[in-house]
Amino acid sequence: MSVEEIEKAIKKLSARDRARIRVWLEEVDEKEWDRQIERDAKTGKLDKFAQKALEDVRAGRFRKL
């Protein structure tokens, strides 16, 4: 099925069904984001950011939220 076909089908849906699809798509995106963060953490891509954060805390360069 092409994107164009999906778009046409979505236009035929009720507002309630479009809302359900929107929620579902957000969940799909959130799960993919979580998987990407996990991959980046496992491969060390986030290490430099963690190190910088620790250095900033040790040097007092932070604000409490």
Buried (B, 14 or more C-beta within 10 A) or exposed (E): EEEEEEEEEEEEEEEEEEEEEEEEEEEEEEEEEEEEEEEEEEEEEEEEEEEEEEEEEEEEEEEEE
